[in-house]
Amino acid sequence: MAEEYGNDLVSVIDDEGNEHQFEVLDAIETDEGRYVALLPVYSEAEAALEDDGELVILEVVNDQGDDLLVPIEDDEMFENIAGIFEERLAEYYEINEVEKPLS
């Protein structure tokens, strides 16, 4: 039996009720929780060209049996999870490190 392989896509509804499509690039589970790295998917080629290619990293939380994608509120946790994804995805994608401003 032949299996079809394709992109794993998810829809996310923002605070204003707008629906956005994302491709799931990677998912991890740590002692703190489950997380996904997403890349926006655009229906118009022009919008895709204007995108900065930045990953969207969200936490997966279970709410009454449904998985919801929510922002990571803790800055330190976000940096740790983003670092894990960068290491994992660097092998497959060209990832440019963001330079932090001098304090």
C-alpha positions in Angstrom: 0.0 0.0 0.0 1.5 3.3 -1.1 1.6 6.1 1.5 1.4 9.7 0.5 3.8 12.1 2.2 3.1 15.8 2.4 3.3 18.8 4.5 1.8 18.8 8.0 -0.4 21.9 8.0 -2.3 23.5 10.9 -4.7 26.4 11.1 -4.4 28.9 13.9 -7.1 31.5 14.7 -5.6 34.7 16.1 -7.2 37.0 18.8 -9.1 38.9 16.1 -10.6 35.7 14.7 -8.4 35.6 11.5 -7.3 32.1 10.4 -3.7 31.5 9.4 -2.2 28.4 7.8 1.2 27.1 9.0 3.4 24.2 8.1 4.7 22.2 11.1 8.5 22.0 10.7 9.3 20.3 13.9 7.7 19.3 17.3 9.4 18.5 20.6 8.4 17.4 24.0 10.4 18.4 27.1 9.8 18.0 30.8 8.1 21.4 30.7 5.7 20.7 27.8 5.1 20.2 24.1 6.1 22.7 21.5 6.0 23.2 17.7 8.0 25.2 15.2 5.8 26.6 12.5 6.3 28.4 9.2 3.5 30.5 7.7 1.9 29.2 4.5 0.5 31.8 2.1 -2.1 31.4 -0.7 -0.6 34.3 -2.6 3.0 34.2 -4.0 3.5 37.9 -3.3 2.8 37.5 0.4 5.2 34.6 0.6 8.0 36.7 -1.0 7.4 39.5 1.6 7.6 37.1 4.5 10.8 37.3 6.6 10.9 33.5 7.1 10.8 33.8 10.9 9.7 30.6 12.7 6.6 30.8 14.9 7.2 28.8 18.0 4.1 27.9 20.1 3.3 25.6 23.1 0.8 22.8 22.7 -1.6 22.7 25.6 -4.5 20.3 26.1 -7.8 21.9 27.0 -10.6 19.4 27.7 -9.2 16.9 25.2 -8.4 19.4 22.5 -4.9 20.5 21.6 -4.5 24.3 21.5 -1.5 26.2 20.2 -0.6 29.2 22.6 2.3 31.6 22.8 5.1 30.9 25.2 4.8 33.6 27.8 8.0 33.1 29.7 10.9 34.8 27.8 13.6 32.4 29.2 11.5 29.4 28.3 10.9 30.7 24.8 14.7 31.3 24.3 15.5 27.8 25.5 12.9 26.2 23.2 13.9 28.4 20.3 17.5 27.3 20.8 16.5 23.6 20.7 14.5 24.1 17.4 17.4 26.1 15.9 19.8 23.3 16.6 17.5 20.6 15.3 16.4 22.6 12.1 19.9 24.0 11.2 20.7 20.7 9.5 17.8 21.1 7.1 17.3 24.9 6.8 19.5 27.9 6.6 19.0 29.7 9.9 20.5 33.0 10.5 21.1 33.9 14.1 19.6 37.1 15.3 22.2 39.5 16.6 21.2 40.7 20.1 21.7 44.5 20.6 24.5 45.6 22.8 23.3 46.7 26.2 
